[in-house]
Amino acid sequence: MGLRDRLRARQRPTTTYPLRVADTSEAERELRESQVAYRRIARHGGEDDPAVRTAKERLDAAQAAFDACFEMITLVALAPADLEALLAAHPPKGDGDGLFNPDTYPRELFLACVEGHNGDMTREDWEHVLDESCSYGERQELYVLVQALNTRGPSSAIPKGWTPTRD
């Protein structure tokens, strides 16, 4: 695959957010206990040891129960032109301080990034989640996450001057 094909096939940045939908207290307790038990038993037995297999099954079940307490929300960055249009549609208030209207833009950005990527959820469903199901902190975290997703730059984790080797 050539450069043109690779760049044209590149998808916009995507991330997921684990939104808690159930109380995790019991699931966390069972997960911690099963992790400790598995480590203790696995230290003394091999993979074929029935006690190790039983402890691993308990650990897997505990992890599945903990995971079931969350729904993974998929967020997809907007195309640059769409982001610019959204910014233009939500200009700063009053004297023009800032890049956007902080009362309207974060919500609209979230709705634009989440809509159509999570099953049969509609805009009205997501508005209900934001208004009725999320805590203030969760809602703010979602807003910050979509802002970061849409404005991310090159990763500083890639050393300057690094070039991949090609066969």
KOLLO-348934 format. One line per 4 residues: their letters; for each residue x negated, y negated, z negated of N, C-alpha, C, O. Coordinates in pm, 1 decimal. Layout:
a = X,Y,Z,X,Y,Z,X,Y,Z,X,Y,Z | ... .
//
This chain:
mglr = -86.0,117.5,0.0,0.0,0.0,0.0,-90.0,-123.0,0.0,-180.6,-134.4,-82.6 | -65.3,-212.7,90.7,-145.2,-333.0,102.8,-101.4,-441.5,6.1,-0.7,-428.6,-63.4 | -179.5,-548.4,3.5,-151.4,-660.8,-85.3,-12.5,-717.6,-60.8,62.3,-742.8,-155.3 | 21.9,-737.6,65.0,152.9,-794.2,97.9,265.4,-709.2,39.4,357.6,-761.6,-23.0 .
drlr = 257.1,-578.4,59.9,360.7,-487.7,10.3,365.8,-487.8,-142.4,473.9,-489.4,-201.4 | 250.1,-486.1,-205.3,246.1,-484.4,-351.5,305.8,-612.1,-410.7,382.1,-606.9,-507.1 | 270.2,-726.9,-352.0,322.5,-853.2,-404.9,471.4,-869.5,-377.4,544.7,-922.4,-461.0 | 516.2,-824.2,-260.8,659.7,-834.3,-229.8,742.6,-738.0,-314.9,859.5,-764.5,-343.1 .
arqr = 682.9,-628.2,-354.9,753.9,-528.6,-435.9,750.5,-561.9,-585.4,821.5,-500.7,-665.2 | 667.6,-658.8,-621.9,654.2,-694.5,-763.1,787.2,-744.8,-817.5,853.9,-828.1,-756.0 | 823.9,-693.1,-932.9,947.0,-733.6,-999.7,919.6,-853.0,-1090.7,807.2,-872.5,-1136.9 | 1022.7,-932.0,-1115.7,1009.3,-1041.9,-1210.4,986.8,-984.3,-1350.3,1028.1,-871.9,-1378.8 .
pttt = 921.4,-1061.1,-1437.4,895.4,-1012.7,-1573.2,1024.2,-970.3,-1643.9,1128.8,-1033.9,-1631.2 | 1012.8,-862.5,-1717.4,1125.0,-804.6,-1791.2,1077.7,-768.0,-1931.0,961.9,-731.3,-1950.6 | 1166.9,-778.1,-2027.0,1136.6,-732.5,-2161.8,1264.1,-675.9,-2223.1,1373.0,-691.7,-2167.9 | 1249.8,-611.3,-2335.0,1366.7,-559.6,-2407.6,1363.5,-612.4,-2550.4,1257.6,-639.6,-2606.9 .
yplr = 1481.8,-625.8,-2606.1,1497.1,-673.4,-2742.7,1579.0,-570.2,-2818.7,1690.2,-537.4,-2777.3 | 1526.0,-518.3,-2929.9,1602.7,-421.4,-3009.1,1702.1,-493.1,-3100.5,1664.4,-547.1,-3204.5 | 1827.3,-492.8,-3061.2,1931.6,-558.4,-3140.8,1992.0,-455.4,-3236.6,2047.4,-354.0,-3194.0 | 1980.2,-482.9,-3364.6,2032.5,-389.0,-3464.4,2184.5,-390.2,-3459.4,2246.8,-496.3,-3465.3 .
vadt = 2244.4,-271.0,-3448.3,2389.6,-258.6,-3441.5,2446.5,-179.0,-3558.6,2568.0,-163.4,-3570.2 | 2358.7,-128.8,-3645.1,2402.5,-52.9,-3762.2,2301.6,-74.5,-3874.7,2187.4,-113.9,-3851.1 | 2345.9,-48.0,-3996.9,2257.9,-59.6,-4112.5,2146.1,43.8,-4100.8,2171.7,161.0,-4073.2 | 2023.8,0.2,-4121.7,1908.2,89.5,-4105.5,1855.1,144.4,-4237.8,1759.9,222.4,-4237.0 .
seae = 1912.7,106.7,-4349.2,1857.3,142.8,-4480.6,1835.2,291.8,-4496.1,1723.8,335.4,-4525.2 | 1938.2,369.2,-4477.2,1928.4,514.8,-4494.5,1837.8,575.7,-4388.9,1757.5,664.0,-4419.3 | 1849.7,530.0,-4266.6,1766.1,583.6,-4158.4,1618.4,553.6,-4183.6,1533.2,638.5,-4157.7 | 1587.2,434.0,-4233.7,1448.2,399.0,-4264.8,1394.5,486.3,-4377.4,1281.2,533.8,-4370.6 .
relr = 1474.8,507.5,-4480.3,1432.0,591.1,-4592.5,1402.0,732.5,-4545.7,1297.7,788.6,-4579.0 | 1493.4,790.0,-4468.6,1473.4,926.8,-4419.6,1353.0,934.4,-4326.3,1278.9,1032.6,-4329.4 | 1332.9,834.0,-4245.0,1218.3,832.3,-4153.7,1087.3,828.5,-4232.1,994.6,903.6,-4202.0 | 1079.6,741.4,-4332.4,957.2,735.6,-4414.9,930.7,868.6,-4484.1,818.2,918.6,-4482.7 .
esqv = 1034.7,925.9,-4544.7,1017.3,1051.6,-4616.2,976.8,1164.7,-4521.9,891.0,1246.2,-4555.8 | 1037.2,1169.8,-4405.7,1004.3,1277.2,-4311.7,864.1,1258.4,-4252.6,797.0,1357.0,-4221.9 | 819.0,1134.4,-4236.2,682.2,1109.6,-4189.2,580.3,1159.0,-4292.2,482.4,1225.0,-4257.2 | 604.2,1126.7,-4418.2,513.6,1169.7,-4525.6,512.4,1321.9,-4533.1,405.7,1382.6,-4542.3 .
ayrr = 629.0,1383.6,-4529.2,637.1,1530.3,-4537.8,567.5,1595.6,-4418.9,494.6,1693.3,-4435.8 | 589.0,1543.8,-4302.1,526.0,1602.4,-4183.0,374.1,1591.5,-4190.9,304.1,1689.0,-4163.8 | 322.8,1475.8,-4227.2,176.7,1459.0,-4237.7,118.1,1555.6,-4340.0,13.9,1616.6,-4316.1 | 184.4,1569.0,-4452.6,135.9,1657.2,-4558.4,135.5,1802.4,-4511.1,37.6,1874.1,-4531.8 .
iarh = 243.0,1845.3,-4448.7,253.7,1985.3,-4405.1,163.3,2012.6,-4284.9,100.7,2118.3,-4277.2 | 156.4,1918.0,-4191.4,75.7,1938.4,-4070.5,-73.1,1946.7,-4102.3,-148.0,2009.5,-4027.5 | -117.6,1884.8,-4211.3,-258.3,1892.1,-4249.9,-300.9,2033.7,-4283.7,-417.2,2070.0,-4265.9 | -208.0,2113.0,-4332.1,-241.0,2247.3,-4380.7,-196.4,2358.7,-4287.6,-230.2,2474.5,-4312.1 .
gged = -123.3,2329.1,-4183.8,-74.8,2433.4,-4094.0,-94.3,2395.1,-3949.3,-115.4,2278.3,-3916.8 | -87.0,2494.3,-3862.7,-102.2,2470.6,-3720.0,33.4,2452.2,-3653.4,137.5,2457.1,-3718.9 | 30.5,2430.8,-3521.5,153.9,2408.0,-3446.4,249.9,2526.6,-3454.2,371.3,2509.1,-3443.7 | 196.1,2646.5,-3472.5,280.0,2766.1,-3476.2,338.4,2793.1,-3614.3,422.0,2882.2,-3629.3 .
dpav = 296.8,2719.4,-3713.2,345.9,2736.9,-3849.4,492.5,2694.3,-3854.8,524.9,2581.8,-3816.7 | 582.6,2783.0,-3901.8,725.5,2748.0,-3909.3,753.2,2623.9,-3995.2,844.8,2547.6,-3964.5 | 677.1,2603.0,-4100.1,697.6,2485.9,-4185.6,662.8,2357.4,-4109.9,729.1,2255.1,-4126.8 | 559.8,2363.2,-4027.4,522.0,2246.3,-3947.8,630.0,2217.0,-3844.3,667.3,2101.3,-3824.6 .
rtak = 680.1,2320.6,-3778.3,787.0,2301.8,-3678.9,912.1,2242.9,-3744.0,975.4,2153.3,-3688.1 | 947.4,2293.5,-3862.2,1064.6,2242.6,-3933.3,1045.4,2095.7,-3971.3,1136.4,2014.3,-3955.9 | 926.1,2062.9,-4021.0,897.6,1924.2,-4058.4,900.3,1833.5,-3935.3,946.7,1719.7,-3943.1 | 851.0,1883.1,-3822.5,851.8,1804.4,-3698.5,995.6,1784.0,-3650.9,1029.7,1675.3,-3604.1 .
erld = 1079.0,1885.0,-3661.7,1220.0,1871.1,-3624.1,1290.1,1768.4,-3712.5,1370.6,1688.7,-3664.3 | 1259.4,1770.7,-3841.2,1317.6,1672.5,-3933.5,1271.8,1531.7,-3895.4,1352.0,1438.3,-3893.2 | 1142.6,1517.0,-3865.3,1088.5,1387.6,-3825.9,1153.1,1338.8,-3697.2,1189.7,1221.7,-3687.3 | 1167.8,1426.6,-3598.6,1231.6,1387.8,-3472.0,1376.3,1345.1,-3493.4,1422.0,1247.7,-3433.6 .
aaqa = 1448.3,1417.5,-3578.5,1587.8,1382.7,-3608.2,1595.7,1248.3,-3680.5,1684.8,1168.0,-3652.7 | 1503.9,1223.8,-3772.2,1502.0,1097.2,-3845.0,1471.2,981.1,-3750.2,1531.1,874.1,-3761.3 | 1377.8,1002.2,-3657.3,1345.4,897.6,-3560.1,1465.7,869.2,-3470.8,1494.7,753.4,-3440.8 | 1535.3,973.6,-3428.4,1653.4,956.2,-3343.8,1763.6,881.1,-3419.7,1831.2,796.2,-3361.7 .
afda = 1782.0,911.3,-3547.1,1883.4,841.6,-3627.4,1846.8,695.0,-3644.6,1934.0,608.3,-3639.6 | 1718.5,666.6,-3664.8,1674.4,528.1,-3676.0,1693.8,454.8,-3543.4,1744.6,342.7,-3541.6 | 1654.0,516.8,-3433.3,1669.0,455.5,-3301.2,1815.3,425.9,-3268.8,1845.9,327.6,-3201.2 | 1905.2,510.9,-3317.3,2048.4,492.9,-3290.9,2105.1,368.9,-3360.8,2217.3,327.7,-3331.1 .
cfem = 2030.2,309.8,-3451.9,2073.5,188.4,-3520.7,2052.6,63.6,-3434.9,2089.3,-46.4,-3476.1 | 1994.0,79.9,-3315.8,1960.8,-33.0,-3229.5,2012.7,-10.9,-3088.8,2024.4,102.3,-3042.0 | 2043.5,-120.6,-3022.8,2068.7,-120.5,-2878.8,1957.3,-202.4,-2817.1,1925.6,-311.7,-2864.3 | 1898.6,-149.6,-2712.2,1791.2,-220.8,-2644.5,1853.4,-313.0,-2539.5,1919.0,-266.9,-2446.2 .
itlv = 1832.1,-442.3,-2555.8,1886.6,-543.2,-2465.3,1778.7,-577.7,-2362.4,1668.4,-618.8,-2398.5 | 1811.3,-560.7,-2235.4,1717.4,-591.0,-2128.4,1732.3,-736.4,-2085.3,1843.0,-784.9,-2061.9 | 1619.9,-804.0,-2075.4,1616.1,-944.0,-2032.9,1522.3,-954.6,-1913.2,1411.2,-901.6,-1916.4 | 1566.3,-1022.4,-1808.1,1488.9,-1035.9,-1685.3,1469.4,-1184.3,-1655.6,1565.0,-1261.9,-1656.0 .
alap = 1344.9,-1222.6,-1629.9,1313.9,-1362.2,-1598.0,1385.7,-1404.6,-1471.0,1407.9,-1324.1,-1380.5 | 1421.0,-1530.1,-1466.1,1484.3,-1586.2,-1346.8,1378.5,-1611.6,-1239.1,1260.0,-1626.6,-1268.7 | 1422.9,-1615.9,-1116.4,1335.4,-1660.6,-1008.2,1300.7,-1806.7,-1036.6,1384.1,-1878.7,-1091.6 | 1181.0,-1852.9,-1001.2,1141.8,-1990.3,-1031.9,1243.7,-2095.8,-986.3,1270.6,-2190.9,-1059.8 .
adle = 1299.8,-2080.2,-867.5,1397.8,-2178.2,-819.3,1523.6,-2178.0,-906.6,1581.9,-2283.5,-931.7 | 1564.8,-2061.2,-952.4,1682.2,-2052.7,-1039.6,1654.6,-2116.1,-1175.8,1741.9,-2181.2,-1233.2 | 1533.3,-2097.0,-1227.3,1497.2,-2158.7,-1355.0,1495.8,-2311.1,-1340.7,1545.5,-2382.3,-1427.9 | 1439.6,-2360.2,-1232.1,1436.1,-2505.1,-1209.7,1577.1,-2562.8,-1195.6,1604.9,-2672.4,-1244.4 .
alla = 1665.3,-2489.1,-1129.2,1803.8,-2535.1,-1115.8,1873.6,-2537.1,-1251.5,1951.1,-2628.4,-1279.7 | 1846.9,-2438.2,-1334.9,1906.9,-2434.2,-1468.1,1855.1,-2549.9,-1553.5,1931.6,-2613.1,-1626.3 | 1726.7,-2576.9,-1544.4,1671.0,-2691.8,-1617.0,1736.1,-2821.7,-1570.1,1770.0,-2907.3,-1651.8 | 1753.7,-2836.6,-1438.5,1815.6,-2958.0,-1384.1,1961.0,-2971.1,-1428.4,2011.3,-3082.3,-1444.8 .
ahpp = 2028.2,-2858.4,-1447.7,2168.6,-2861.0,-1489.1,2185.4,-2894.3,-1637.8,2296.2,-2922.9,-1683.2 | 2074.4,-2890.3,-1713.6,2079.0,-2918.5,-1857.3,1971.2,-3020.4,-1893.7,1878.0,-2989.3,-1967.9 | 1984.7,-3143.7,-1840.2,1882.8,-3246.2,-1865.8,1880.4,-3286.0,-2013.1,1976.9,-3263.9,-2086.3 | 1768.7,-3345.1,-2055.4,1758.3,-3389.8,-2195.3,1869.2,-3488.4,-2231.1,1921.8,-3559.1,-2145.1 .
kgdg = 1902.9,-3491.6,-2357.7,2005.7,-3584.3,-2406.4,1948.2,-3723.6,-2423.7,1827.1,-3740.8,-2437.8 | 2034.1,-3820.5,-2422.5,1999.1,-3957.5,-2458.5,1884.9,-4016.7,-2379.4,1894.4,-4035.6,-2258.1 | 1775.4,-4046.1,-2450.5,1662.8,-4115.9,-2389.1,1572.6,-4024.8,-2307.1,1466.5,-4068.0,-2262.1 | 1612.3,-3900.3,-2286.9,1534.4,-3809.9,-2203.6,1418.5,-3744.6,-2274.7,1323.2,-3701.9,-2209.6 .
dglf = 1423.5,-3735.3,-2405.8,1317.6,-3672.4,-2482.3,1322.3,-3520.8,-2461.7,1423.4,-3457.4,-2491.7 | 1215.4,-3463.8,-2411.5,1207.7,-3319.8,-2389.5,1233.2,-3282.8,-2244.8,1253.9,-3369.0,-2159.4 | 1231.1,-3152.6,-2218.8,1250.6,-3101.2,-2082.5,1394.1,-3063.4,-2053.4,1434.4,-3055.8,-1937.3 | 1472.6,-3039.4,-2159.3,1609.0,-2989.8,-2141.0,1694.3,-3026.7,-2261.2,1644.1,-3073.8,-2363.3 .
npdt = 1823.6,-3004.4,-2246.8,1917.9,-3027.5,-2355.7,1910.4,-2907.7,-2450.5,1951.1,-2797.9,-2412.6 | 1860.4,-2925.5,-2570.7,1844.3,-2812.3,-2662.2,1976.9,-2754.7,-2711.8,1979.4,-2645.6,-2768.8 | 2086.5,-2826.8,-2690.7,2217.0,-2777.1,-2734.4,2280.3,-2681.6,-2633.0,2363.6,-2598.7,-2669.8 | 2241.7,-2692.5,-2506.8,2307.0,-2611.6,-2403.2,2212.3,-2519.7,-2328.0,2250.1,-2407.7,-2293.9 .
ypre = 2091.5,-2563.7,-2301.4,1999.7,-2488.4,-2216.7,1959.6,-2350.6,-2272.7,1966.3,-2253.2,-2197.7 | 1918.3,-2336.9,-2399.6,1874.9,-2205.5,-2447.6,1982.0,-2097.3,-2430.7,1952.0,-1984.9,-2390.4 | 2104.8,-2132.0,-2461.3,2215.2,-2035.9,-2447.4,2235.2,-1997.0,-2301.2,2248.5,-1878.9,-2269.1 | 2237.3,-2096.4,-2213.3,2258.1,-2068.2,-2070.6,2141.9,-1987.5,-2012.2,2162.8,-1901.9,-1926.3 .
lfla = 2020.9,-2014.3,-2058.2,1906.0,-1936.2,-2011.8,1921.0,-1791.3,-2055.5,1899.8,-1700.2,-1975.5 | 1957.6,-1768.8,-2182.0,1979.1,-1631.7,-2228.8,2086.5,-1562.9,-2145.1,2066.7,-1451.2,-2097.4 | 2199.2,-1629.5,-2127.6,2309.2,-1568.8,-2052.1,2268.2,-1537.7,-1908.6,2311.0,-1436.5,-1853.1 | 2186.9,-1622.0,-1848.6,2140.8,-1597.2,-1712.0,2043.7,-1480.0,-1706.3,2041.3,-1407.3,-1606.9 .
cveg = 1964.1,-1460.2,-1810.2,1863.7,-1353.5,-1810.7,1920.0,-1217.9,-1852.9,1862.8,-1114.4,-1818.8 | 2030.2,-1217.0,-1925.8,2085.8,-1091.8,-1977.0,2198.2,-1038.1,-1889.1,2219.0,-917.1,-1880.4 | 2269.6,-1128.4,-1824.9,2388.8,-1090.1,-1749.2,2353.0,-998.3,-1632.3,2260.5,-1026.2,-1556.0 | 2426.2,-890.8,-1619.8,2407.1,-799.0,-1508.6,2297.2,-696.4,-1529.1,2271.4,-616.3,-1439.3 .
hngd = 2231.6,-696.2,-1644.2,2121.4,-603.5,-1666.5,2149.8,-503.7,-1778.2,2062.4,-424.5,-1813.2 | 2267.5,-506.0,-1833.5,2297.9,-424.4,-1951.2,2435.6,-360.2,-1940.9,2523.3,-385.1,-2023.6 | 2453.0,-279.0,-1840.4,2578.4,-206.2,-1827.3,2695.0,-294.6,-1791.6,2684.2,-382.2,-1705.7 | 2806.3,-271.6,-1857.7,2930.8,-338.7,-1820.7,2958.0,-465.5,-1902.1,3071.5,-513.0,-1906.0 .
mtre = 2856.4,-519.8,-1966.1,2874.8,-641.6,-2045.9,2895.9,-761.8,-1954.3,2820.8,-783.0,-1859.0 | 2998.1,-839.3,-1984.5,3028.1,-960.8,-1907.9,2971.4,-1082.1,-1981.4,2922.5,-1071.6,-2093.9 | 2979.0,-1195.5,-1916.0,2936.7,-1319.9,-1980.1,3016.5,-1342.5,-2108.6,2960.4,-1381.5,-2211.0 | 3145.8,-1318.3,-2102.9,3230.8,-1336.3,-2220.9,3188.7,-1241.1,-2332.9,3191.0,-1279.0,-2450.0 .
dweh = 3150.2,-1118.1,-2298.4,3101.5,-1022.9,-2399.4,2976.4,-1076.6,-2467.3,2964.2,-1071.5,-2589.7 | 2882.7,-1128.5,-2386.9,2758.2,-1181.2,-2442.5,2784.3,-1306.0,-2526.2,2719.7,-1325.9,-2629.1 | 2877.2,-1389.3,-2483.6,2910.7,-1507.1,-2563.9,2966.9,-1464.9,-2699.3,2936.2,-1526.3,-2801.5 | 3049.1,-1360.5,-2699.9,3102.3,-1308.3,-2826.2,2988.6,-1256.8,-2914.4,2986.3,-1282.9,-3034.7 .
vlde = 2895.4,-1184.4,-2855.4,2781.1,-1133.5,-2932.1,2704.8,-1250.2,-2994.8,2673.5,-1247.2,-3113.8 | 2674.9,-1352.7,-2915.1,2600.2,-1467.9,-2966.5,2676.5,-1540.4,-3076.5,2617.2,-1582.9,-3175.6 | 2807.5,-1554.8,-3059.5,2887.6,-1633.6,-3152.4,2934.8,-1556.4,-3275.3,2949.7,-1614.5,-3382.9 | 2958.3,-1427.3,-3260.5,3021.7,-1351.3,-3367.5,2937.6,-1237.2,-3424.3,2951.9,-1203.7,-3541.9 .
scsy = 2851.4,-1177.4,-3344.4,2781.0,-1056.4,-3387.2,2637.3,-1079.2,-3429.7,2583.8,-1002.7,-3509.8 | 2574.2,-1182.7,-3377.5,2434.4,-1210.8,-3410.8,2424.7,-1298.9,-3533.8,2513.4,-1379.4,-3562.2 | 2315.8,-1281.8,-3605.6,2284.8,-1379.6,-3709.4,2223.0,-1501.0,-3640.9,2185.3,-1494.7,-3523.8 | 2213.0,-1609.0,-3713.0,2148.9,-1729.0,-3659.1,2005.8,-1696.3,-3614.3,1962.7,-1737.4,-3506.6 .
gerq = 1933.7,-1622.6,-3697.5,1795.4,-1586.9,-3666.2,1783.4,-1499.4,-3542.8,1693.9,-1520.2,-3460.9 | 1871.9,-1402.1,-3528.1,1869.2,-1317.4,-3408.4,1894.5,-1400.1,-3283.5,1827.2,-1383.4,-3181.8 | 1992.0,-1489.1,-3292.4,2024.8,-1571.7,-3176.9,1905.9,-1660.6,-3139.2,1872.7,-1672.6,-3021.3 | 1842.9,-1721.6,-3236.7,1726.5,-1805.7,-3207.9,1611.7,-1722.6,-3150.8,1541.1,-1767.0,-3060.3 .
elyv = 1593.8,-1603.2,-3203.5,1488.6,-1515.1,-3153.1,1513.6,-1477.8,-3006.9,1419.8,-1473.6,-2927.3 | 1637.7,-1451.1,-2971.7,1671.9,-1422.0,-2832.1,1643.8,-1542.5,-2743.5,1591.9,-1527.0,-2633.0 | 1677.3,-1661.6,-2790.2,1653.5,-1783.2,-2712.1,1503.6,-1806.1,-2689.9,1461.3,-1840.4,-2579.4 | 1425.0,-1787.3,-2793.6,1279.5,-1804.9,-2781.6,1221.5,-1698.5,-2689.0,1132.0,-1727.3,-2609.6 .
lvqa = 1271.5,-1577.0,-2698.7,1221.7,-1467.9,-2615.6,1245.5,-1493.9,-2467.1,1155.6,-1471.8,-2386.0 | 1364.3,-1540.2,-2430.2,1389.3,-1566.0,-2287.7,1311.0,-1686.6,-2238.5,1271.1,-1691.3,-2122.2 | 1288.6,-1784.3,-2325.9,1205.5,-1898.8,-2286.6,1062.3,-1851.2,-2259.2,1002.5,-1888.2,-2158.2 | 1008.3,-1770.1,-2348.7,872.1,-1718.0,-2330.1,863.8,-1629.2,-2206.4,765.1,-1634.1,-2133.1 .
lntr = 965.1,-1549.5,-2183.3,968.2,-1460.6,-2067.3,964.1,-1539.8,-1937.6,897.3,-1500.0,-1842.1 | 1034.6,-1650.6,-1934.0,1043.6,-1731.0,-1812.1,926.7,-1825.7,-1791.3,907.0,-1874.8,-1680.1 | 849.6,-1852.5,-1894.0,739.5,-1947.5,-1880.9,604.7,-1884.1,-1906.9,505.8,-1954.7,-1926.5 | 599.1,-1751.7,-1907.4,471.9,-1686.2,-1937.3,369.5,-1716.6,-1829.3,402.1,-1730.1,-1711.4 .
gpss = 246.5,-1726.7,-1872.8,136.6,-1750.6,-1780.8,48.9,-1628.0,-1773.3,83.2,-1523.0,-1827.5 | -62.3,-1640.4,-1707.5,-154.7,-1527.6,-1700.8,-196.8,-1484.2,-1840.5,-211.3,-1567.3,-1930.1 | -216.2,-1356.1,-1858.7,-253.6,-1302.2,-1988.6,-397.9,-1336.8,-2021.5,-487.6,-1318.6,-1939.2 | -419.2,-1386.4,-2141.9,-555.5,-1413.4,-2186.1,-626.4,-1285.6,-2226.9,-745.8,-1287.3,-2256.5 .
aipk = -552.5,-1173.3,-2228.7,-612.7,-1045.3,-2264.5,-699.4,-990.8,-2151.7,-780.7,-901.2,-2174.3 | -683.3,-1043.1,-2032.2,-764.4,-999.0,-1920.6,-888.1,-1088.0,-1916.9,-876.1,-1208.9,-1897.0 | -1006.4,-1030.6,-1935.6,-1128.2,-1112.5,-1940.3,-1151.5,-1188.5,-1810.5,-1124.9,-1137.1,-1701.9 | -1201.0,-1310.6,-1822.3,-1235.1,-1389.4,-1704.3,-1344.8,-1316.3,-1628.1,-1436.3,-1258.0,-1686.3 .
gwtp = -1332.3,-1321.5,-1499.1,-1433.0,-1257.3,-1415.4,-1410.0,-1109.5,-1393.2,-1483.6,-1046.6,-1317.1 | -1309.8,-1052.5,-1457.8,-1281.3,-909.8,-1442.0,-1224.1,-883.8,-1304.6,-1135.6,-956.1,-1258.8 | -1272.8,-783.3,-1240.2,-1215.8,-738.8,-1113.6,-1203.8,-588.3,-1117.5,-1295.8,-519.1,-1161.1 | -1090.1,-537.1,-1071.8,-1073.0,-391.8,-1075.4,-1161.7,-325.4,-970.4,-1191.1,-382.7,-865.4 .
trd = -1202.4,-205.7,-1001.4,-1278.5,-129.2,-901.9,-1180.3,-53.2,-816.9,-1081.1,-0.1,-866.9 | -1207.0,-48.3,-691.9,-1118.7,21.2,-597.2,-1197.8,133.0,-532.5,-1315.0,117.3,-498.5 | -1131.5,245.5,-516.4,-1196.0,358.8,-447.4,-1184.1,346.3,-298.7,-1232.5,432.5,-225.5 .
//
